[in-house]
Structures are given as C-alpha cells and as structure tokens.
Amino acid sequence: MASKTATPNRRQRRHPELIGLPEAADRCGVHYRTFRRWVRDGRIPATRIGPKLLKVDARDLDEFIDGGAA
C-alpha cells in the first residue's frame, strides 16, 4: 500500500500552482503590461487557461525572479 506522503507530491506535479499575470507582475515589481510583454517575448512561460486568460506556474516565476532575468 502506498504511503500518504507520496500523494501530495504526485498531485503537486500534475497540478502546479498557477498565478494570474497581474499577481505575477506584482511579485516581480513591474507593471502588468511589462510582464505581459515578457510572456509574449518568451522570457517566461505561461499557460493559456481560456480564450483570454493566461497564468504562470509559481515555480517558473520563482526561478525567473531568482535568476535575475528581468
């Protein structure tokens, strides 16, 4: 029988924490339009959730901030 500690890790890999672009821009300390431009230019990956909604994986955002790629 699998241990209960394995379940959260597996779930976390399948469903990453997704953050909206306005919040991600706040975390980076830049304007929303600047962050949106970074996504368009491919500096940070984003996932399309709906026809107009984009979200960023929290881990990708943390790596972006720690890497100083801004």
ZIRAZI-V247350 format. One record per pair of residues at least 24 apart in sequence whose ideal C-beta (glycine too) atoms are under 7 Angstrom apart, sorted by the first residue. I is the first residue (numbers start at 1). GAP is how many residues later the second one is. Records with the same first field share a line. If there is no record, write none. Layout:
I->GAP + GAP
This chain:
16->41 + 42 + 43
17->41
18->29 + 37 + 38 + 39
19->36 + 37 + 39 + 42
20->35
21->33 + 35
24->32 + 37
27->34 + 38
28->37 + 42
43->26
